[in-house]
Amino acid sequence: MTIARLLSPESWKRWLWSLIRLVLITGLSYVILYPILRKISTAIKDKTDLYSPIVVWIPEHFTMDNFRQAISIMDYWETLVNTFALAGTTTLLTAASSAVAGYAFARLKFRGSNLLFAGVVLTILVPPTTILIPIYMNLKDFSLMGLIPLLTGKTVNLLNTYWPFILTSVTANSLKAGLFIFIFRQFFRGIPREIEEAAYIDGAGVGATFARIMLPNAVPAIVTVLLFSFVWQWNDSFFTTTYLTSSKVMSTQLASLPYNLSIFLEGGVATNKDPFYQSMVQDTGILLAILPLIIIYLFVQRYFVESIERTGLVG
C-alpha cells in the first residue's frame, strides 16, 4: 500500500513540485547572497591576495586592515550616529504623517478626496528626478509661501541641513511617502466600521477614535512602514547627496570614499592609485554601511514577515 502510494502520479507531482521549489529558492538565495558573500571575502583579503591566481573566495592572508582603513576614512562611528539620527527621525515623522493621511483617505469622505488620492498615487508613479529641480530651488530659497521674507526680508537656505528631510516627512511628502499612505489607507479600510461607530456612540471624536481605536489595531501596517521607511532612508543616495553635501551620513561618505581614499594613500593624486585596491576598500565601506541593516533584520525579521502578511502586500 505504501509503495503504491509513493509510485502514484500525485506523489510524483508533489516530489517534482518540491524539487522545482528547491531549485528556485536556491537560485534566488544565490542571487541575493552572492554580492554580500563576495564583499565579505574581499574585505578580509590582504592586498597581495588580489594578484594571487589561487585566491578566489578564501584569502591566503587574512587581515582586518581594510576594515580599519574604511572606518578611519569614513569616520564610521560619527557617520553611523548621524545616519541613525537622520533615518530614525524621518522614519517616525513619515510614519505619523502617513498614518494620519491614510486614515483621512480611508474614513473621512470630503469633496475632492478621490482627486487628492489620485495625486498620492501619482507620486508613486512619477520618478523623483522629474521634480528634483523645483524642490531644490524651493529649499534653496525657502519662503514658506512668502511668510519668511515678509518677516525677515529674505529667504532661508535649507540645504546642507536636516530641515528638508524633516519638512518633507512632517507633510507626508518624503521618500516613498505615497506608498506608505496607500498602505495605511488600505489597512484602515479593512477595519470594520462598527468599531468606529461604537467609539462615536461613546462620545469619542475623530481624533480620539484614530488615536485610541485605529492606531492600536494598525500595528502590522505601522511596523511595515517603519521598517520600509528606515531601510529606504538609510540606503537613499539620491536625495541625501542632493540635500546634504557636507554632513557625514552613509550616503555622502560612500560617495566620497574613492576620493578620500586617494587623499589618504598618496596625498590626493588619484592617477597613481591601484584601482583594484581602491575597489577593495570601497567594497569594505559598502559592507560596513549595510551591516547595521543586516543586524537589525536578524532581530525583527519575524515581526516584519508577520506584518507583511497581515497588511496584504503579498500575492
Secondary structure, 3 states (H helix, E strand, C coil): CHHHHHCCHHHHHHHHHHHHHHHHHHHHHHHHHHHHHHHHHHHCECHHHHHCCCCCCCCCCECCHHHHHHHHHHCHHHHHHHHHHHHHHHHHHHHHHHHHHHHHHHHCCCCCHHHHHHHHHHHHHCCHHHHHHHHHHHHHCECCCCHHHHHHCCCECCCCCCHHHHHHHHCCCCCCHHHHHHHHHHHHHCCCHHHHHHHHHCCCCHHHHHHHHHHHHCHHHHHHHHHHHHHHHHHCCHHHHHHCCCCCCHHHHHHCHHHHHHHHHHCCCHHHCCHHHHHHHHHHHHHHHHHHHHHHHHHHHHHHHHHHHHHCCCC
